[in-house]
Amino acid sequence: EQIHAILREQGSVRFSALLRPDLHRSALVGMFLAVLELIRHYRVEVRQPELFADFEIVAPADSTTNVAVNFAEVGDYEH
């Protein structure tokens, strides 16, 4: 939801901008997984200008696409 709000407001955000110094390692992993889910389900794009550089998360070109995560769908994954 946090990433969705930023994309709706700004159109893009760098991954490093989502991270705070006091963020626990598991929260960082959770943030990365959230980005992967946005890519997978909602056509969010990620751009990385060079190897090992910070990447930018970009809202879909079709701005009418809802990138909000439906947590009911996410919870139905088979492991």
C-alpha positions, 0 to 999 in steps of 0.5 A, spaced: 500 500 500 505 504 501 508 503 494 502 504 491 501 511 494 507 513 492 506 511 485 500 514 485 502 521 487 509 521 484 509 516 478 515 513 480 520 511 486 527 509 487 527 502 491 532 506 496 527 511 497 523 506 500 528 504 506 529 507 512 536 506 516 532 503 522 528 498 517 529 491 520 532 486 515 526 482 514 522 488 513 527 490 507 526 483 504 518 484 505 519 491 501 523 487 495 517 482 495 512 487 495 515 490 489 516 483 485 508 482 487 507 489 483 511 487 477 507 480 477 500 482 478 500 489 476 504 491 470 509 495 474 516 496 471 522 496 474 528 500 471 536 499 473 540 503 469 546 499 470 548 493 474 548 493 481 545 500 481 539 502 485 532 501 481 526 505 480 519 502 480 515 506 475 507 506 475 504 502 469 504 506 462 496 505 463 495 510 469 488 507 469 491 500 472 489 499 479 496 497 482 493 496 489 494 489 492 488 485 493 491 481 499 486 476 499 489 474 492 496 474 495 494 470 501 492 464 496 498 462 494 500 455 494 507 453 497 
